[in-house]
Amino acid sequence: AATNNGIGMAGINWRVQILSLKFLDANGSGYTSDAVLAFDRVTALKQQGVNVRLTSNSWGSGGFSQSLKDAMARGEAAGLLHVCAAGNNNQNADTSPMYPAAYVNRGIVSVLASDKNDAGASFTNNGLASVDIAAPGVSTLSTVPAGACKLCDPTGYKLLSGTSMATPHVSGVLAALFARNPALTPNEARDVVLDPRSYDTLSDA
């Protein structure tokens, strides 16, 4: 979406650059092994000097994968932060985890969806230990293709709900935070978003 033009919506970071890595098909199905390849590709780009700061992950499944967890950890070691959708099954992620959001990696931010009253959406996964932060995810205006698909709309816009809508809000905040303070480490940025009071500590250091 273009910004400052009075059309549609505008993200918090107007000049962000987005790199898309596709490993799911048109129906949203795919293989964990391909997700591993995607994370390793981003990590390699980071190690080659590309200014990649975070990944935004509006996808997930119920199955634990050590190889995926390790691939994400390799990205974290290279300086990446991963923002992940908590899931839309109205479950406690502490007992019914959805991955990758529920991995215990230090560099993951798990996002639940909130409604217009700042309450958790009826469908969102939650969990005191497994979910980190809430962001708007109910009837959120989004750009969509204008062609023929279940998410398409002739206007190019559609109201959508889900943790997949909430996750990019947090990704945008983090991208803006990194742009404002490029020296922030991923862990520092994560801590600032989850507890803004920690920014004062960083500022005093």
QUIRAWO-V775188 format. One record per pair of residues at least 24 apart in sequence whose ideal C-beta (glycine too) atoms are under 7 Angstrom apart, sorted by the first residue. I is the first residue (numbers start at 0). J is the second residue. Records with the same first field share a line. If there is no record, write none. Layout:
I->J, J
//
This chain:
0->142
7->140, 142, 156
8->140
10->171
11->171, 172, 175
12->171, 174, 175, 178
15->174
18->51
23->58
31->64, 66, 67
34->67
35->66, 67, 70
38->70, 71, 74
39->70, 73
41->74, 79
42->73, 74, 77, 79
45->77, 78, 79
46->77
51->79
52->80, 174, 177
53->79, 80, 81, 82, 170, 173, 174
54->79, 81, 82
55->82, 166, 167, 170
56->81, 82, 83, 84, 99, 166
57->84, 163, 166, 167
58->84
59->83, 84, 86, 97, 98, 99, 100
60->97, 98
61->97
62->98
63->98
64->98
67->98, 99
68->102, 104
71->99, 102, 104, 107
72->104
75->104, 105, 106, 185
78->185
79->106, 185
80->106, 108, 173, 185, 188, 189
81->106, 107
82->108, 110, 166, 169, 170, 173
83->107, 108, 109, 110, 166
84->110, 162, 163, 166
85->109, 110, 111, 123, 124, 130, 162
86->124, 162
87->122, 123, 124, 161, 162
88->124
89->121, 122, 123
90->124
91->125, 126
92->124, 125, 126, 129, 130
93->126, 127, 128, 129
96->129
97->124
101->129
105->186
106->185
108->132, 169, 189, 192
110->134, 162, 165, 166, 169
111->162, 165
112->136, 137, 161, 162, 164, 165
113->165
120->160
123->162
131->193
132->169, 192, 193
134->165, 168, 169
135->165, 168
136->160, 161, 162, 164, 165
139->164
//
